[in-house]
């Protein structure tokens, strides 16, 4: 037996952006994703999302799956702050 400890911290909420499939070429042209990554993401019927600035040295780009069933659990936690009302316009 090899006992080990696992520690989980609070999630780090960062603003991000979801990219529609017809805009994936922007990521490819900037050489931020490879054609293999695009093919894999497309085959899984997912899309790309990123945090940070695409023009920075290392933006965080991931193939993501949108799930409406999860709602936004971060806002329902005690002590969470609701977003500005202007975010409802999007």
N, CA, C and O atoms as a GROMACS GRO file, in nm:
protein
  360
    1UNK      N    1   0.083  -0.119   0.000
    1UNK     CA    2   0.000   0.000   0.000
    1UNK      C    3   0.087   0.125   0.000
    1UNK      O    4   0.187   0.134   0.072
    2UNK      N    5   0.048   0.218  -0.081
    2UNK     CA    6   0.117   0.347  -0.087
    2UNK      C    7   0.017   0.458  -0.053
    2UNK      O    8  -0.048   0.512  -0.142
    3UNK      N    9   0.003   0.491   0.074
    3UNK     CA   10  -0.093   0.597   0.109
    3UNK      C   11  -0.046   0.732   0.055
    3UNK      O   12   0.074   0.760   0.047
    4UNK      N   13  -0.140   0.812   0.020
    4UNK     CA   14  -0.108   0.947  -0.027
    4UNK      C   15  -0.222   1.039   0.011
    4UNK      O   16  -0.333   0.994   0.039
    5UNK      N   17  -0.196   1.167   0.012
    5UNK     CA   18  -0.296   1.268   0.044
    5UNK      C   19  -0.331   1.346  -0.082
    5UNK      O   20  -0.245   1.371  -0.166
    6UNK      N   21  -0.456   1.383  -0.092
    6UNK     CA   22  -0.502   1.467  -0.202
    6UNK      C   23  -0.567   1.590  -0.141
    6UNK      O   24  -0.653   1.578  -0.053
    7UNK      N   25  -0.528   1.706  -0.187
    7UNK     CA   26  -0.585   1.831  -0.139
    7UNK      C   27  -0.653   1.901  -0.255
    7UNK      O   28  -0.598   1.909  -0.365
    8UNK      N   29  -0.771   1.951  -0.230
    8UNK     CA   30  -0.847   2.022  -0.333
    8UNK      C   31  -0.869   2.164  -0.284
    8UNK      O   32  -0.911   2.186  -0.171
    9UNK      N   33  -0.841   2.260  -0.369
    9UNK     CA   34  -0.859   2.400  -0.332
    9UNK      C   35  -0.983   2.456  -0.400
    9UNK      O   36  -1.046   2.389  -0.481
   10UNK      N   37  -1.016   2.577  -0.366
   10UNK     CA   38  -1.129   2.645  -0.429
   10UNK      C   39  -1.097   2.670  -0.576
   10UNK      O   40  -0.981   2.690  -0.612
   11UNK      N   41  -1.199   2.667  -0.663
   11UNK     CA   42  -1.173   2.694  -0.805
   11UNK      C   43  -1.130   2.839  -0.825
   11UNK      O   44  -1.170   2.929  -0.751
   12UNK      N   45  -1.049   2.858  -0.925
   12UNK     CA   46  -1.003   2.991  -0.961
   12UNK      C   47  -1.085   3.036  -1.080
   12UNK      O   48  -1.066   2.984  -1.191
   13UNK      N   49  -1.175   3.130  -1.061
   13UNK     CA   50  -1.262   3.176  -1.168
   13UNK      C   51  -1.189   3.284  -1.247
   13UNK      O   52  -1.143   3.384  -1.192
   14UNK      N   53  -1.180   3.261  -1.379
   14UNK     CA   54  -1.116   3.357  -1.468
   14UNK      C   55  -1.210   3.383  -1.585
   14UNK      O   56  -1.275   3.290  -1.632
   15UNK      N   57  -1.216   3.506  -1.632
   15UNK     CA   58  -1.298   3.531  -1.751
   15UNK      C   59  -1.239   3.458  -1.870
   15UNK      O   60  -1.117   3.449  -1.885
   16UNK      N   61  -1.325   3.406  -1.954
   16UNK     CA   62  -1.279   3.332  -2.071
   16UNK      C   63  -1.368   3.357  -2.190
   16UNK      O   64  -1.465   3.433  -2.182
   17UNK      N   65  -1.335   3.295  -2.298
   17UNK     CA   66  -1.408   3.312  -2.423
   17UNK      C   67  -1.423   3.176  -2.491
   17UNK      O   68  -1.329   3.097  -2.496
   18UNK      N   69  -1.542   3.151  -2.543
   18UNK     CA   70  -1.568   3.030  -2.621
   18UNK      C   71  -1.565   3.069  -2.768
   18UNK      O   72  -1.628   3.168  -2.808
   19UNK      N   73  -1.493   2.993  -2.847
   19UNK     CA   74  -1.476   3.026  -2.988
   19UNK      C   75  -1.566   2.937  -3.072
   19UNK      O   76  -1.566   2.815  -3.058
   20UNK      N   77  -1.644   2.999  -3.158
   20UNK     CA   78  -1.729   2.923  -3.250
   20UNK      C   79  -1.642   2.851  -3.352
   20UNK      O   80  -1.531   2.894  -3.384
   21UNK      N   81  -1.695   2.741  -3.401
   21UNK     CA   82  -1.616   2.657  -3.491
   21UNK      C   83  -1.572   2.731  -3.617
   21UNK      O   84  -1.463   2.706  -3.668
   22UNK      N   85  -1.654   2.822  -3.667
   22UNK     CA   86  -1.615   2.893  -3.788
   22UNK      C   87  -1.503   2.995  -3.764
   22UNK      O   88  -1.453   3.055  -3.859
   23UNK      N   89  -1.463   3.015  -3.637
   23UNK     CA   90  -1.351   3.105  -3.605
   23UNK      C   91  -1.225   3.031  -3.561
   23UNK      O   92  -1.128   3.094  -3.520
   24UNK      N   93  -1.226   2.899  -3.570
   24UNK     CA   94  -1.109   2.822  -3.530
   24UNK      C   95  -0.987   2.854  -3.615
   24UNK      O   96  -0.874   2.837  -3.570
   25UNK      N   97  -1.008   2.900  -3.737
   25UNK     CA   98  -0.896   2.933  -3.826
   25UNK      C   99  -0.806   3.040  -3.764
   25UNK      O  100  -0.686   3.044  -3.792
   26UNK      N  101  -0.864   3.127  -3.682
   26UNK     CA  102  -0.784   3.230  -3.614
   26UNK      C  103  -0.678   3.163  -3.526
   26UNK      O  104  -0.562   3.205  -3.525
   27UNK      N  105  -0.720   3.059  -3.454
   27UNK     CA  106  -0.625   2.988  -3.368
   27UNK      C  107  -0.519   2.916  -3.450
   27UNK      O  108  -0.401   2.914  -3.413
   28UNK      N  109  -0.561   2.857  -3.562
   28UNK     CA  110  -0.465   2.786  -3.648
   28UNK      C  111  -0.367   2.883  -3.713
   28UNK      O  112  -0.247   2.855  -3.719
   29UNK      N  113  -0.417   2.997  -3.762
   29UNK     CA  114  -0.330   3.096  -3.828
   29UNK      C  115  -0.225   3.151  -3.732
   29UNK      O  116  -0.112   3.179  -3.773
   30UNK      N  117  -0.262   3.166  -3.605
   30UNK     CA  118  -0.167   3.216  -3.505
   30UNK      C  119  -0.081   3.103  -3.448
   30UNK      O  120   0.000   3.125  -3.359
   31UNK      N  121  -0.101   2.982  -3.502
   31UNK     CA  122  -0.026   2.863  -3.459
   31UNK      C  123  -0.042   2.836  -3.309
   31UNK      O  124   0.052   2.798  -3.240
   32UNK      N  125  -0.166   2.858  -3.261
   32UNK     CA  126  -0.197   2.832  -3.120
   32UNK      C  127  -0.254   2.691  -3.101
   32UNK      O  128  -0.248   2.637  -2.990
   33UNK      N  129  -0.307   2.633  -3.209
   33UNK     CA  130  -0.354   2.494  -3.207
   33UNK      C  131  -0.306   2.428  -3.336
   33UNK      O  132  -0.287   2.494  -3.438
   34UNK      N  133  -0.288   2.298  -3.330
   34UNK     CA  134  -0.245   2.223  -3.449
   34UNK      C  135  -0.366   2.166  -3.521
   34UNK      O  136  -0.477   2.164  -3.466
   35UNK      N  137  -0.346   2.121  -3.643
   35UNK     CA  138  -0.456   2.060  -3.718
   35UNK      C  139  -0.503   1.931  -3.650
   35UNK      O  140  -0.620   1.896  -3.659
   36UNK      N  141  -0.412   1.861  -3.583
   36UNK     CA  142  -0.451   1.741  -3.507
   36UNK      C  143  -0.543   1.777  -3.391
   36UNK      O  144  -0.641   1.707  -3.366
   37UNK      N  145  -0.512   1.885  -3.321
   37UNK     CA  146  -0.598   1.929  -3.210
   37UNK      C  147  -0.735   1.970  -3.261
   37UNK      O  148  -0.837   1.940  -3.199
   38UNK      N  149  -0.738   2.038  -3.374
   38UNK     CA  150  -0.865   2.080  -3.434
   38UNK      C  151  -0.947   1.957  -3.472
   38UNK      O  152  -1.067   1.951  -3.444
   39UNK      N  153  -0.884   1.860  -3.534
   39UNK     CA  154  -0.954   1.738  -3.576
   39UNK      C  155  -1.010   1.663  -3.455
   39UNK      O  156  -1.125   1.619  -3.456
   40UNK      N  157  -0.929   1.649  -3.350
   40UNK     CA  158  -0.975   1.580  -3.229
   40UNK      C  159  -1.093   1.650  -3.165
   40UNK      O  160  -1.191   1.587  -3.127
   41UNK      N  161  -1.084   1.781  -3.154
   41UNK     CA  162  -1.190   1.859  -3.090
   41UNK      C  163  -1.318   1.851  -3.172
   41UNK      O  164  -1.428   1.838  -3.118
   42UNK      N  165  -1.304   1.859  -3.303
   42UNK     CA  166  -1.420   1.852  -3.392
   42UNK      C  167  -1.484   1.714  -3.387
   42UNK      O  168  -1.607   1.703  -3.387
   43UNK      N  169  -1.404   1.608  -3.382
   43UNK     CA  170  -1.457   1.472  -3.377
   43UNK      C  171  -1.536   1.447  -3.249
   43UNK      O  172  -1.628   1.365  -3.248
   44UNK      N  173  -1.500   1.515  -3.142
   44UNK     CA  174  -1.572   1.499  -3.015
   44UNK      C  175  -1.690   1.595  -3.004
   44UNK      O  176  -1.756   1.602  -2.900
   45UNK      N  177  -1.717   1.669  -3.112
   45UNK     CA  178  -1.826   1.768  -3.117
   45UNK      C  179  -1.812   1.872  -3.007
   45UNK      O  180  -1.910   1.915  -2.947
   46UNK      N  181  -1.689   1.912  -2.980
   46UNK     CA  182  -1.660   2.014  -2.881
   46UNK      C  183  -1.620   2.143  -2.951
   46UNK      O  184  -1.625   2.151  -3.074
   47UNK      N  185  -1.581   2.241  -2.875
   47UNK     CA  186  -1.531   2.365  -2.929
   47UNK      C  187  -1.411   2.410  -2.846
   47UNK      O  188  -1.381   2.350  -2.742
   48UNK      N  189  -1.344   2.514  -2.890
   48UNK     CA  190  -1.230   2.566  -2.816
   48UNK      C  191  -1.273   2.683  -2.728
   48UNK      O  192  -1.362   2.760  -2.765
   49UNK      N  193  -1.211   2.693  -2.616
   49UNK     CA  194  -1.228   2.806  -2.527
   49UNK      C  195  -1.091   2.849  -2.478
   49UNK      O  196  -0.997   2.769  -2.476
   50UNK      N  197  -1.079   2.974  -2.438
   50UNK     CA  198  -0.948   3.020  -2.390
   50UNK      C  199  -0.965   3.122  -2.279
   50UNK      O  200  -1.068   3.189  -2.268
   51UNK      N  201  -0.862   3.132  -2.198
   51UNK     CA  202  -0.851   3.240  -2.101
   51UNK      C  203  -0.720   3.310  -2.128
   51UNK      O  204  -0.624   3.251  -2.179
   52UNK      N  205  -0.717   3.436  -2.094
   52UNK     CA  206  -0.597   3.515  -2.121
   52UNK      C  207  -0.609   3.586  -2.255
   52UNK      O  208  -0.717   3.594  -2.313
   53UNK      N  209  -0.499   3.637  -2.301
   53UNK     CA  210  -0.492   3.714  -2.424
   53UNK      C  211  -0.430   3.627  -2.533
   53UNK      O  212  -0.323   3.570  -2.513
   54UNK      N  213  -0.496   3.617  -2.648
   54UNK     CA  214  -0.443   3.536  -2.757
   54UNK      C  215  -0.311   3.589  -2.810
   54UNK      O  216  -0.233   3.514  -2.869
   55UNK      N  217  -0.285   3.717  -2.790
   55UNK     CA  218  -0.160   3.776  -2.839
   55UNK      C  219  -0.047   3.764  -2.736
   55UNK      O  220   0.066   3.803  -2.764
   56UNK      N  221  -0.078   3.710  -2.619
   56UNK     CA  222   0.027   3.694  -2.518
   56UNK      C  223   0.112   3.572  -2.552
   56UNK      O  224   0.085   3.501  -2.649
   57UNK      N  225   0.212   3.548  -2.470
   57UNK     CA  226   0.305   3.439  -2.498
   57UNK      C  227   0.241   3.301  -2.483
   57UNK      O  228   0.268   3.212  -2.564
   58UNK      N  229   0.157   3.282  -2.382
   58UNK     CA  230   0.099   3.149  -2.355
   58UNK      C  231  -0.047   3.159  -2.313
   58UNK      O  232  -0.076   3.147  -2.194
   59UNK      N  233  -0.141   3.180  -2.405
   59UNK     CA  234  -0.282   3.177  -2.364
   59UNK      C  235  -0.322   3.033  -2.330
   59UNK      O  236  -0.264   2.938  -2.384
   60UNK      N  237  -0.418   3.018  -2.241
   60UNK     CA  238  -0.465   2.884  -2.200
   60UNK      C  239  -0.582   2.846  -2.291
   60UNK      O  240  -0.694   2.893  -2.272
   61UNK      N  241  -0.556   2.761  -2.391
   61UNK     CA  242  -0.656   2.719  -2.489
   61UNK      C  243  -0.687   2.572  -2.467
   61UNK      O  244  -0.596   2.489  -2.459
   62UNK      N  245  -0.817   2.541  -2.458
   62UNK     CA  246  -0.857   2.402  -2.436
   62UNK      C  247  -0.978   2.367  -2.520
   62UNK      O  248  -1.060   2.452  -2.555
   63UNK      N  249  -0.987   2.238  -2.552
   63UNK     CA  250  -1.106   2.185  -2.618
   63UNK      C  251  -1.208   2.160  -2.508
   63UNK      O  252  -1.183   2.082  -2.416
   64UNK      N  253  -1.322   2.226  -2.516
   64UNK     CA  254  -1.419   2.222  -2.407
   64UNK      C  255  -1.554   2.173  -2.456
   64UNK      O  256  -1.586   2.177  -2.575
   65UNK      N  257  -1.633   2.127  -2.361
   65UNK     CA  258  -1.769   2.080  -2.388
   65UNK      C  259  -1.863   2.170  -2.310
   65UNK      O  260  -1.849   2.186  -2.189
   66UNK      N  261  -1.960   2.228  -2.380
   66UNK     CA  262  -2.056   2.315  -2.314
   66UNK      C  263  -2.167   2.231  -2.254
   66UNK      O  264  -2.227   2.147  -2.322
   67UNK      N  265  -2.194   2.252  -2.127
   67UNK     CA  266  -2.296   2.175  -2.057
   67UNK      C  267  -2.386   2.271  -1.981
   67UNK      O  268  -2.344   2.332  -1.883
   68UNK      N  269  -2.510   2.284  -2.026
   68UNK     CA  270  -2.605   2.374  -1.962
   68UNK      C  271  -2.661   2.314  -1.834
   68UNK      O  272  -2.712   2.388  -1.749
   69UNK      N  273  -2.654   2.182  -1.818
   69UNK     CA  274  -2.713   2.116  -1.702
   69UNK      C  275  -2.643   2.156  -1.573
   69UNK      O  276  -2.705   2.157  -1.466
   70UNK      N  277  -2.517   2.190  -1.582
   70UNK     CA  278  -2.441   2.225  -1.462
   70UNK      C  279  -2.476   2.360  -1.406
   70UNK      O  280  -2.444   2.388  -1.290
   71UNK      N  281  -2.538   2.446  -1.484
   71UNK     CA  282  -2.567   2.584  -1.446
   71UNK      C  283  -2.438   2.650  -1.400
   71UNK      O  284  -2.330   2.613  -1.444
   72UNK      N  285  -2.449   2.745  -1.313
   72UNK     CA  286  -2.329   2.811  -1.262
   72UNK      C  287  -2.321   2.790  -1.112
   72UNK      O  288  -2.372   2.871  -1.035
   73UNK      N  289  -2.258   2.682  -1.072
   73UNK     CA  290  -2.250   2.648  -0.930
   73UNK      C  291  -2.162   2.746  -0.853
   73UNK      O  292  -2.175   2.756  -0.731
   74UNK      N  293  -2.074   2.817  -0.920
   74UNK     CA  294  -1.987   2.911  -0.851
   74UNK      C  295  -2.069   3.023  -0.788
   74UNK      O  296  -2.036   3.071  -0.679
   75UNK      N  297  -2.176   3.066  -0.856
   75UNK     CA  298  -2.255   3.178  -0.805
   75UNK      C  299  -2.349   3.135  -0.694
   75UNK      O  300  -2.397   3.220  -0.620
   76UNK      N  301  -2.377   3.006  -0.681
   76UNK     CA  302  -2.468   2.961  -0.577
   76UNK      C  303  -2.396   2.926  -0.447
   76UNK      O  304  -2.459   2.885  -0.350
   77UNK      N  305  -2.266   2.942  -0.445
   77UNK     CA  306  -2.189   2.912  -0.325
   77UNK      C  307  -2.200   3.029  -0.226
   77UNK      O  308  -2.208   3.144  -0.268
   78UNK      N  309  -2.200   3.000  -0.096
   78UNK     CA  310  -2.204   3.108   0.003
   78UNK      C  311  -2.084   3.201  -0.015
   78UNK      O  312  -1.970   3.156  -0.032
   79UNK      N  313  -2.112   3.330  -0.012
   79UNK     CA  314  -2.004   3.427  -0.026
   79UNK      C  315  -1.973   3.464  -0.169
   79UNK      O  316  -1.891   3.553  -0.193
   80UNK      N  317  -2.037   3.398  -0.267
   80UNK     CA  318  -2.011   3.430  -0.408
   80UNK      C  319  -2.077   3.562  -0.443
   80UNK      O  320  -2.181   3.597  -0.387
   81UNK      N  321  -2.018   3.633  -0.534
   81UNK     CA  322  -2.070   3.762  -0.577
   81UNK      C  323  -2.136   3.744  -0.712
   81UNK      O  324  -2.081   3.681  -0.802
   82UNK      N  325  -2.256   3.799  -0.726
   82UNK     CA  326  -2.329   3.789  -0.853
   82UNK      C  327  -2.262   3.876  -0.959
   82UNK      O  328  -2.205   3.979  -0.926
   83UNK      N  329  -2.270   3.834  -1.087
   83UNK     CA  330  -2.210   3.915  -1.193
   83UNK      C  331  -2.289   4.043  -1.216
   83UNK      O  332  -2.405   4.052  -1.176
   84UNK      N  333  -2.226   4.140  -1.280
   84UNK     CA  334  -2.296   4.263  -1.315
   84UNK      C  335  -2.412   4.234  -1.406
   84UNK      O  336  -2.408   4.138  -1.483
   85UNK      N  337  -2.517   4.316  -1.399
   85UNK     CA  338  -2.634   4.292  -1.482
   85UNK      C  339  -2.604   4.305  -1.630
   85UNK      O  340  -2.675   4.248  -1.713
   86UNK      N  341  -2.500   4.379  -1.664
   86UNK     CA  342  -2.467   4.397  -1.806
   86UNK      C  343  -2.424   4.266  -1.871
   86UNK      O  344  -2.426   4.256  -1.994
   87UNK      N  345  -2.387   4.165  -1.793
   87UNK     CA  346  -2.349   4.037  -1.851
   87UNK      C  347  -2.469   3.961  -1.905
   87UNK      O  348  -2.453   3.866  -1.981
   88UNK      N  349  -2.591   4.002  -1.867
   88UNK     CA  350  -2.712   3.936  -1.917
   88UNK      C  351  -2.740   3.972  -2.063
   88UNK      O  352  -2.823   3.908  -2.127
   89UNK      N  353  -2.673   4.072  -2.115
   89UNK     CA  354  -2.700   4.117  -2.253
   89UNK      C  355  -2.636   4.028  -2.358
   89UNK      O  356  -2.666   4.041  -2.476
   90UNK      N  357  -2.548   3.937  -2.318
   90UNK     CA  358  -2.476   3.854  -2.414
   90UNK      C  359  -2.548   3.728  -2.442
   90UNK      O  360  -2.501   3.646  -2.522
   0.00000   0.00000   0.00000
